[in-house]
């Protein structure tokens, strides 16, 4: 498997003439990503072997590298790389821009370097090659002091999104995905140009069901939220849409990720979820959260109390819902919910509709998870998720509850393709003109099937056995179907 570096990365090649640096670079990176001192001699001089243009070429190289680091672009520096002062300057440039810096060492034998040199149209004098080889031997001992994030021998390298690279680092030698990891699909944008929202949403749900997604989720918001789209973009009401999808699917579970506790009167919300469960034949999930979008509440005239009150209301709802969904007509007397007769007929098909609490707040939210929830939905990379799982387990110990009874899920974005070439094509088609490919890849968790298997394996290792993914190209044929290859890898014997 290729060594995977996070995008963007600075890659500095180190080795004498004829060691294979330029050939290797051309085989692993796009031409625009490679900054070659030889090529720049050809730009400012009479040709790539014009030694009189060396100073001007290196001045231009420095300016190009500086600008590419400022823009956060993957860059390969193809020079001899034998000057420690230059290497340290490049590493500092990268780190100041938040870019990782890696060194690739080409320890090709002197004999091979000389043979390759002789085959060139304009070979470098043999004495110069021999001098470079001797200097290379000395410089290898100084590389550790240059500040590189990684020093690697010549090998296949691929630059991938940062989450994928981190997952690979966390699971060295892991060659098998865990069985039993499951997946959900989140649909959060409906900006399908010239498309019928209902028909397209139905198609997405049916394709997701066929692909092996366990559940499908919609956001419970009345207008589009920041970070996803603009307020005026299309976003249908969640529960009406879920009821519509219940009649068009057979197996996939349905829910809102997650319902803000202030969005509806809690007893009415419970009745809505129960009805969804009945109409879907027992496929409803109940996602709940403390709500957060004050601007949305203000726009619609919905009361938005302070954090303490919202958490009190959330906890009372968590206590009330099992009573509403159960037998009889018990009363519930709380500070915020005062119901004299909790009656819900038809009763839900499921004995207990799974309650999923969204959010990662360790003191309040995860405490409620430990006390009341069947599942939680977390955010962040695998290390962050692992930390949150530890907090949940600690709350469970204090409450004398077995944490195994709580399913840990996480929410992420993923763009998948079958191979590197197809992935580059998808990234170029989807990114806006002002966003670099590297930044877009990081934003959407772009990767091949193999990349995403590694990523979700890392989440599984962190304690999250269910991944809810947003696919940026979800409405396009092939997106869900390609992700099915990821799902299959977690269910193969």
C-alpha positions, 0 to 999 in steps of 0.5 A: 500500500502507498504511503499516504500523506495529508493534503496539502503536504510539502515534499522535498526530494533529496538525492544526487543527479541520476537518483530518479527524483524527477521520474519518481515525482512525475509518476506520483504527482501532477506536473503543476505540483512539482517545482523543479530547479532544472525546469526553471533553468529552462524557463529563465535560461537557455535550457535545463542544463544552463548552469549560468541561470542557476541563481535566477532559477533558485530565486524563482523556485523560492518565490514559487514555493513561498506562494504555494505554501501561502495558498496551502497547495501540495508542492514537490521540490525537485532539486538535489536537496543537499543544502540543509539551510534550504531544507529548513527554510522550506520546512519553516514555510510549510509549518507556518502555513499549517502544511506538513513537510516530508522528505523523500530520500533517494539512496540510489547507488553511485553506479546507477546514478552514473549510468543514468547520467551517461544516458542523458543527451547532456550528461553532468561531468562524472566528477560532479556526480561523484561529489554529489554522492559524497555530499549526499552521504554526509547530508543524510545524517543531518536530515533528522534536525531539519524538522520534517514531519516524516523522512521516507525512503523512495517509495510509492506515495499518495497525498490524501485528505487529512482524515484518511492520512491520520487514520492510516497513521493510527492503524499501521499494519491493519489489513482488514476492516472490522465486520459489523460496522454499519452506515447511515446516510444524511441528506442535508442539501437539496440544491439539485438544479432543475430536479424534482425534490420529491422524486430525487429524494425518493430515488436517493432513499431507494438507492441508499436502501439498495446499497446497504445503508442501515438508516437515512437521516434528514436535518430538522431545520426550517431553513438551511443552516450556515456551514451547509448552505444559504438560508434561502436554499431549499430544505423541506420539513423533516418529518413530512419528508420522512413520512413520504419516504416511509411509503417509498422504502421497505427496510431502511430506518428513518429519522431526523439528525437531530430534532431541536428540543425547542422546535415542537411541543415535546408531546406533539413531537413524540406523537409524530415520531410514533406515527412515523414508526407505525407508517414505516412498519417499525423503522423510526429513530428519534433524534434529539438535541438541545437546539442551537440556531438562535437566528433560526428561532428568531426568524420564525418567532420560536422561543429560544430559552437559555442553555440551562432551560433547554437542557432541562426541557431535553431531559424532561422529554427523554423521561416523558417519551417512553411513557407516551409510547408505552401502554395506558395514559400516565400523567407526567408532571415536570417543570416544562412538560405538564401532561395529565394524560399521555396517550398515544394510539396507535402505539409504536410498532417498536417496543422502544423507539431508539432515542439518539442524542446528538452533540458532544458536550461532555458535562451535560449532553454525554451525561444525558446519553449515559442516563437515557439514550439508546445511541449518541451521535458525535463529531470529530476525528477518531481521536476526538471520538475516542475521547468522547467514548471514554467520557460516556463510559465514565458517566455510565460507571457513575450511573451504574449503566452498562455502556454496551447498551449505548450505540456510538455513532458519528457524523462525517462527510465523505466523497468516494471514488473507485480510484485516484483518477476518478477521485481527481475528476470528482473533486475537480467537478465539485469544488468551486473555483476559489477552493483548492483541490486539497482544501476541498478534499479535506472538507469533504473527506475525499478518498478511494474505497480503500481510503474510506475503509481505512478511515471508518476502521479507525472510527470503529477502533475508536468506539463508534460502530456506526457512521452517518455520512453525507455524500456531496454528490448524493443525487448523482448516479454512482455516488451511493453505488460506489459507497456501497463498495465501502459498506460491503467491505465491512460485511465480507467474511 
